[in-house]
Amino acid sequence: MMQTNYFNKNLVIVGISESVSGLGNWITMMAIFAILIFKGDGTILTSSGVFLAGLIPAFLFSPVAGHFCDRYDRKILMIISEVLSGTVILGLVFTENIILIYGLIAIQAVTISIMSPARQSSVPALVSSDQLTQANAFLQQLAGIFKIFAPVLAGFLLSLVSPHTAIIFDVISFFLSALILTRLPVLPPEKNNKESIQNKPIKNQQNWYQRIVSIFKSSTGLKLLFTVTFFAIFVVIGFDVLSPIFIRDVLQGNEQIFGFSVGMIGLGTLTASIILMMNKKRKKYWNDLILGIGLLAIIPVGLVLVTIVNDLRFATWLLLGACFIGGVGNGFLVIQATTLLQLLSPRENLGKISGLFQSTAIFGQLCGLILIPIIVPNLLLMPEFFLVMTFLLIMLFLMMIFYTKIKRTQLAIPIPAENILEK
């Protein structure tokens, strides 16, 4: 008997593994910012450099990682990814050189880029298609719980030990995550209706990119999903780049306040995942996506308001409230974007499309990271930039409402053939 409950054992294993390594990632991220920004004299350019070092290699390698996920056992790929990532991160323990830090971040970005397409292409094999929203919400709920507590714990840990000592916990988390993943069953690549990808002639395997192009040409939904993802991430990346500097200079805060603000986004994301999990009959994927965009706009609105408030304590609470509401929007957006990706993509090509989806999201981040240090403060001050971000998100929100109404038929969700792993 197939196991279709989204609380099945294998899904829980994936969620716990992801949460464990995610906790370690937050510790390392906070430690790096502590070394370069809060305990150093880092600038916006320094902050951007941290993100660029991780994003450029991941952008280039993600399509390759997705191709691997459609050809090899995804369980083995995830384990290899975690082990290699932990090994690379170990190098951060022994250096304060900014060039070496950037280099190690870049190498780790390649090794970890396998995880997202491997996980996304594995979930449809663990649950039925009508439970994908709840399954993705469950995984996002775990991520949200850790996003609430992990930054706070990381900030607290950094108040007790040095940043380099704290990074050791991340190394341990990667190896522990890999150990947890060994409990999964084999996760072979999906087969199409006729034959396995491995059994196709080599000439056809070399033309896999032509199949992906054909899929995109025939799928209005995938094209819209990729476009929305790019623009949404392009707009909100400003928070990631500017928030450490903003908190330090405007709120006169430190890494603890930065951790709390990120934690509130996690709490909002957790709230959204609970809403989606409890409403099992909810199939309004596109409507939820649009709602997420609208709520996400509250974050830049809050940042603008903070700059005109004289009371620093009230301004801090205002920022945290905006982060919570924006986090709810982030939850709706991330969960339903993942669900739509899994439903709109042919199963035998889901790994490749997931890899391209990851590259698209990263490309949006890269565009923002490259442009933001040029725009702020040379062309716009921080409040003005956040105001522009708000305007762009509202425009995207209104355009999505209009487009989903006139393209309702083309955006219909196909009914995929089920191929769920047995318990």
C-alpha positions as CSV (number, residue, x, y, z in Angstrom):
1,M,0.0,0.0,0.0
2,M,1.4,3.4,-1.0
3,Q,2.0,5.9,1.7
4,T,0.4,9.2,0.8
5,N,0.3,11.0,4.1
6,Y,2.6,14.0,4.0
7,F,3.9,13.1,7.5
8,N,5.4,9.9,6.2
9,K,8.7,8.7,7.5
10,N,10.8,9.6,4.5
11,L,9.5,13.1,4.3
12,V,10.2,13.6,7.9
13,I,13.8,12.4,7.4
14,V,14.3,14.9,4.6
15,G,12.9,17.7,6.7
16,I,15.0,16.9,9.8
17,S,18.1,16.6,7.7
18,E,17.5,19.9,6.0
19,S,16.7,21.6,9.4
20,V,19.9,20.3,11.0
21,S,22.2,21.6,8.2
22,G,20.1,24.8,8.0
23,L,20.8,25.5,11.7
24,G,24.5,25.2,11.0
25,N,24.3,27.4,7.9
26,W,22.7,30.2,10.0
27,I,25.6,29.9,12.5
28,T,28.2,30.2,9.8
29,M,26.4,33.1,8.0
30,M,26.1,35.1,11.3
31,A,29.7,34.2,12.1
32,I,30.9,35.5,8.7
33,F,29.0,38.8,9.2
34,A,30.4,39.1,12.7
35,I,33.9,38.8,11.3
36,L,33.5,41.1,8.4
37,I,30.8,43.6,9.4
38,F,29.9,43.8,13.1
39,K,33.5,43.2,14.5
40,G,35.2,44.8,11.5
41,D,34.8,47.8,9.3
42,G,32.9,46.1,6.4
43,T,30.8,48.1,4.0
44,I,27.9,47.4,1.7
45,L,30.4,46.2,-0.9
46,T,31.8,43.7,1.7
47,S,28.3,42.5,2.4
48,S,27.5,42.1,-1.3
49,G,30.8,40.2,-1.7
50,V,29.7,37.5,0.7
51,F,26.5,36.9,-1.2
52,L,28.2,37.1,-4.6
53,A,30.9,34.6,-3.6
54,G,28.1,32.1,-2.9
55,L,25.7,32.9,-5.7
56,I,27.8,33.0,-8.8
57,P,29.1,29.4,-8.6
58,A,25.7,28.1,-7.6
59,F,24.1,30.0,-10.6
60,L,26.6,28.3,-13.0
61,F,26.4,24.8,-11.5
62,S,22.7,24.5,-10.6
63,P,21.6,23.3,-14.1
64,V,24.3,20.7,-14.0
65,A,23.2,19.6,-10.6
66,G,19.6,19.4,-11.8
67,H,20.8,17.2,-14.7
68,F,22.5,14.9,-12.2
69,C,19.2,14.6,-10.3
70,D,17.5,13.1,-13.3
71,R,20.2,10.6,-13.9
72,Y,21.5,9.3,-10.5
73,D,20.1,8.3,-7.1
74,R,19.0,11.5,-5.4
75,K,19.7,10.0,-2.0
76,I,23.3,9.5,-2.8
77,L,23.6,13.0,-4.3
78,M,22.2,14.6,-1.2
79,I,24.6,12.7,1.1
80,I,27.6,13.6,-1.1
81,S,26.5,17.2,-1.1
82,E,26.3,17.5,2.7
83,V,29.6,15.7,3.3
84,L,31.5,17.8,0.8
85,S,29.9,21.0,2.1
86,G,30.9,20.2,5.7
87,T,34.5,19.5,4.6
88,V,34.8,22.9,2.8
89,I,33.2,24.9,5.6
90,L,35.9,23.5,8.0
91,G,38.4,25.7,6.2
92,L,36.6,28.8,7.5
93,V,37.7,27.9,11.1
94,F,41.3,28.6,10.3
95,T,41.2,32.0,8.4
96,E,40.2,35.6,8.7
97,N,41.5,36.5,5.2
98,I,38.6,37.9,3.3
99,I,39.8,36.5,0.0
100,L,40.0,33.0,1.5
101,I,36.6,33.4,3.1
102,Y,35.1,34.3,-0.3
103,G,36.9,31.4,-2.0
104,L,35.6,28.8,0.5
105,I,32.1,30.2,0.3
106,A,32.3,29.8,-3.5
107,I,33.4,26.2,-3.3
108,Q,30.7,25.4,-0.8
109,A,28.1,27.0,-3.0
110,V,29.0,24.4,-5.7
111,T,28.7,21.4,-3.4
112,I,25.4,22.6,-1.7
113,S,23.7,23.5,-5.0
114,I,22.8,19.8,-5.5
115,M,20.5,19.8,-2.5
116,S,17.7,21.9,-3.7
117,P,16.9,20.2,-7.0
118,A,17.5,16.8,-5.4
119,R,15.0,17.5,-2.7
120,Q,12.4,19.2,-4.9
121,S,12.5,16.3,-7.4
122,S,12.3,13.7,-4.6
123,V,9.2,15.1,-2.8
124,P,6.7,14.1,-5.6
125,A,8.0,10.5,-5.2
126,L,7.2,10.5,-1.5
127,V,3.6,11.9,-1.6
128,S,0.7,12.1,-4.0
129,S,0.2,15.2,-6.2
130,D,-2.8,16.4,-4.3
131,Q,-0.7,16.5,-1.1
132,L,2.3,18.4,-2.5
133,T,1.2,21.8,-1.0
134,Q,0.9,20.2,2.4
135,A,4.2,18.3,2.0
136,N,6.0,21.5,0.9
137,A,4.3,23.4,3.7
138,F,5.5,20.8,6.2
139,L,9.1,21.1,5.0
140,Q,8.8,24.9,5.0
141,Q,7.3,24.7,8.5
142,L,10.4,23.0,9.8
143,A,12.6,25.5,8.0
144,G,10.5,28.3,9.5
145,I,10.9,26.9,13.0
146,F,14.7,26.9,12.6
147,K,14.6,30.3,10.9
148,I,12.9,31.7,14.1
149,F,15.4,30.2,16.5
150,A,18.5,29.6,14.5
151,P,19.5,33.3,14.0
152,V,18.7,34.0,17.7
153,L,20.7,31.0,18.8
154,A,23.5,31.9,16.5
155,G,23.6,35.4,17.8
156,F,23.6,34.1,21.4
157,L,26.3,31.5,20.6
158,L,28.5,34.3,19.1
159,S,28.2,36.2,22.3
160,L,29.8,33.3,24.1
161,V,32.4,32.0,21.7
162,S,34.5,33.4,18.8
163,P,33.0,33.3,15.3
164,H,35.6,30.7,14.2
165,T,34.6,28.4,17.1
166,A,30.9,28.8,16.2
167,I,31.6,27.6,12.6
168,I,32.6,24.2,14.0
169,F,29.0,23.6,14.8
170,D,28.1,24.0,11.1
171,V,30.7,21.5,10.2
172,I,29.2,19.0,12.6
173,S,25.7,19.8,11.3
174,F,26.5,18.9,7.7
175,F,27.9,15.5,8.7
176,L,25.0,14.8,11.0
177,S,22.6,15.7,8.2
178,A,24.4,13.3,5.9
179,L,24.0,10.5,8.5
180,I,20.3,11.2,8.8
181,L,19.9,11.0,5.0
182,T,21.3,7.5,5.0
183,R,17.9,6.4,6.5
184,L,16.1,7.2,3.2
185,P,15.3,4.5,0.7
186,V,16.9,4.7,-2.7
187,L,15.6,7.6,-4.8
188,P,16.3,6.6,-8.4
189,P,15.6,9.1,-11.2
190,E,12.0,9.1,-12.6
191,K,11.2,7.2,-15.7
192,N,9.0,8.5,-18.5
193,N,6.1,6.5,-19.8
194,K,8.2,4.6,-22.2
195,E,11.7,4.1,-21.0
196,S,14.4,5.1,-18.6
197,I,16.6,8.1,-19.4
198,Q,19.6,5.9,-18.8
199,N,18.4,3.4,-21.5
200,K,18.1,6.1,-24.2
201,P,20.8,6.5,-26.8
202,I,23.7,8.7,-25.9
203,K,22.8,11.0,-28.7
204,N,19.4,11.7,-27.2
205,Q,20.9,12.2,-23.8
206,Q,23.2,14.9,-25.2
207,N,20.1,16.8,-26.4
208,W,18.4,17.0,-23.0
209,Y,18.5,20.8,-23.2
210,Q,16.3,20.7,-26.3
211,R,13.6,18.8,-24.4
212,I,13.7,21.4,-21.7
213,V,13.3,24.2,-24.3
214,S,10.3,22.3,-25.7
215,I,8.7,22.0,-22.3
216,F,9.0,25.7,-21.6
217,K,7.6,26.6,-25.0
218,S,4.5,24.6,-24.3
219,S,4.0,25.7,-20.7
220,T,2.7,29.1,-20.0
221,G,2.6,28.3,-16.3
222,L,6.4,27.5,-16.0
223,K,7.3,30.7,-18.0
224,L,5.2,32.8,-15.7
225,L,6.5,31.1,-12.5
226,F,10.1,31.6,-13.6
227,T,9.5,35.3,-14.5
228,V,7.7,36.0,-11.2
229,T,10.5,34.3,-9.2
230,F,13.2,36.4,-10.9
231,F,11.5,39.7,-10.3
232,A,10.4,39.0,-6.8
233,I,13.9,38.0,-5.7
234,F,15.5,40.8,-7.6
235,V,13.4,43.3,-5.6
236,V,13.7,41.8,-2.1
237,I,17.4,41.0,-2.2
238,G,17.9,44.5,-1.0
239,F,16.9,43.4,2.5
240,D,19.6,40.8,2.6
241,V,22.3,43.2,1.4
242,L,21.3,46.3,3.2
243,S,19.8,45.1,6.5
244,P,23.1,44.5,8.4
245,I,24.3,48.0,7.5
246,F,20.8,49.4,8.1
247,I,20.5,47.9,11.5
248,R,24.0,49.0,12.5
249,D,23.7,52.6,11.3
250,V,20.0,53.5,11.6
251,L,18.9,51.4,14.6
252,Q,22.4,51.4,16.2
253,G,22.0,47.6,16.6
254,N,24.2,44.6,16.4
255,E,24.1,41.0,15.2
256,Q,21.5,40.1,17.8
257,I,18.9,42.5,16.4
258,F,19.8,41.3,12.9
259,G,19.2,37.8,14.1
260,F,15.8,38.7,15.6
261,S,14.7,40.4,12.4
262,V,15.5,37.3,10.4
263,G,13.8,35.2,13.0
264,M,10.6,37.2,12.6
265,I,10.6,36.5,8.9
266,G,10.9,32.8,9.9
267,L,8.0,33.1,12.3
268,G,5.9,34.6,9.5
269,T,6.9,31.9,7.1
270,L,6.0,29.3,9.8
271,T,2.6,30.9,10.1
272,A,2.0,30.6,6.4
273,S,3.0,27.0,6.3
274,I,0.6,26.2,9.2
275,I,-2.3,27.9,7.3
276,L,-1.5,25.9,4.1
277,M,-1.1,22.6,6.0
278,M,-4.4,23.0,7.9
279,N,-6.4,23.8,4.7
280,K,-5.9,20.5,2.9
281,K,-8.5,21.2,0.2
282,R,-6.9,24.5,-0.8
283,K,-5.8,24.3,-4.4
284,K,-5.5,28.0,-5.2
285,Y,-1.8,27.9,-6.0
286,W,-1.6,31.1,-8.1
287,N,-3.8,33.1,-5.7
288,D,-1.6,32.1,-2.8
289,L,1.5,33.2,-4.9
290,I,-0.1,36.6,-5.6
291,L,-1.0,37.0,-1.9
292,G,2.6,36.3,-1.0
293,I,3.9,39.0,-3.2
294,G,1.5,41.6,-1.7
295,L,2.5,40.7,1.9
296,L,6.1,40.7,1.0
297,A,5.9,44.4,0.1
298,I,5.3,45.1,3.8
299,I,9.1,44.6,4.6
300,P,10.3,47.6,2.5
301,V,7.4,49.6,3.7
302,G,8.5,48.9,7.3
303,L,12.1,49.9,6.5
304,V,10.9,53.2,5.1
305,L,8.8,53.9,8.2
306,V,11.7,53.0,10.5
307,T,13.8,55.8,9.1
308,I,11.2,58.5,10.1
309,V,10.7,57.2,13.7
310,N,12.7,59.0,16.4
311,D,12.3,56.3,19.1
312,L,14.8,53.6,18.4
313,R,12.9,51.0,20.6
314,F,9.7,51.6,18.7
315,A,11.5,51.6,15.4
316,T,13.0,48.2,16.3
317,W,9.5,46.8,17.1
318,L,8.2,48.3,13.8
319,L,10.9,46.5,11.9
320,L,10.2,43.2,13.6
321,G,6.5,43.5,12.8
322,A,7.1,44.3,9.2
323,C,9.5,41.3,9.0
324,F,6.8,39.0,10.4
325,I,4.1,40.1,7.9
326,G,6.6,39.9,5.1
327,G,7.6,36.4,6.3
328,V,4.0,35.3,5.9
329,G,4.1,36.5,2.3
330,N,7.4,34.7,1.9
331,G,5.9,31.5,3.1
332,F,3.0,31.6,0.7
333,L,5.3,32.6,-2.2
334,V,8.0,29.9,-1.5
335,I,5.6,27.0,-0.7
336,Q,3.3,27.5,-3.7
337,A,6.1,28.3,-6.1
338,T,7.7,25.0,-5.2
339,T,4.3,23.2,-5.5
340,L,3.6,24.8,-8.9
341,L,7.1,23.8,-10.1
342,Q,6.5,20.2,-9.1
343,L,3.0,20.1,-10.7
344,L,3.9,21.8,-13.9
345,S,7.1,19.9,-14.7
346,P,7.2,16.5,-16.2
347,R,8.5,14.1,-13.5
348,E,11.3,12.7,-15.6
349,N,12.7,16.2,-16.1
350,L,11.9,17.7,-12.7
351,G,15.5,17.6,-11.6
352,K,16.7,19.6,-14.6
353,I,13.8,22.2,-14.3
354,S,14.5,22.5,-10.6
355,G,18.1,23.2,-11.3
356,L,17.1,25.9,-13.8
357,F,14.6,27.3,-11.3
358,Q,17.4,27.6,-8.7
359,S,19.6,29.3,-11.3
360,T,16.8,31.7,-12.1
361,A,16.3,32.6,-8.5
362,I,20.1,33.1,-8.1
363,F,20.2,35.2,-11.2
364,G,17.6,37.6,-9.6
365,Q,19.8,37.8,-6.5
366,L,23.0,38.4,-8.6
367,C,21.3,41.3,-10.5
368,G,20.3,42.8,-7.2
369,L,23.7,42.3,-5.6
370,I,25.6,43.9,-8.5
371,L,23.3,46.8,-8.8
372,I,22.6,47.7,-5.2
373,P,26.1,48.8,-4.2
374,I,26.0,51.0,-7.3
375,I,22.6,52.5,-6.6
376,V,23.0,52.9,-2.8
377,P,24.1,55.4,-1.8
378,N,25.4,56.8,-5.1
379,L,22.0,57.3,-6.7
380,L,19.5,56.6,-3.9
381,L,19.6,56.7,-0.2
382,M,18.4,53.6,1.7
383,P,14.8,54.9,2.4
384,E,14.4,55.9,-1.3
385,F,15.7,52.5,-2.4
386,F,13.2,50.7,-0.1
387,L,10.4,53.0,-1.5
388,V,11.3,51.9,-5.0
389,M,11.3,48.2,-3.9
390,T,7.8,48.7,-2.5
391,F,6.5,50.2,-5.8
392,L,8.0,47.4,-7.8
393,L,6.4,44.7,-5.6
394,I,3.0,46.4,-5.8
395,M,3.3,46.6,-9.6
396,L,4.2,42.9,-9.7
397,F,1.2,42.1,-7.5
398,L,-1.2,44.0,-9.8
399,M,0.3,42.5,-13.0
400,M,-0.1,39.0,-11.6
401,I,-3.8,39.5,-10.8
402,F,-4.4,40.8,-14.3
403,Y,-2.4,38.1,-16.1
404,T,-3.8,35.1,-14.1
405,K,-7.3,36.3,-15.1
406,I,-6.7,36.6,-18.8
407,K,-4.6,33.4,-19.0
408,R,-6.7,31.2,-16.7
409,T,-7.0,28.3,-19.2
410,Q,-3.3,28.2,-20.0
411,L,-2.4,28.2,-16.3
412,A,-4.5,25.2,-15.5
413,I,-2.6,22.5,-13.5
414,P,-2.1,19.2,-15.4
415,I,-2.9,15.9,-13.6
416,P,0.4,14.0,-13.3
417,A,0.8,10.3,-13.3
418,E,1.5,9.1,-9.7
419,N,4.7,7.2,-8.9
420,I,5.0,7.2,-5.1
421,L,7.5,5.2,-3.2
422,E,6.1,2.5,-1.0
423,K,6.4,2.8,2.7
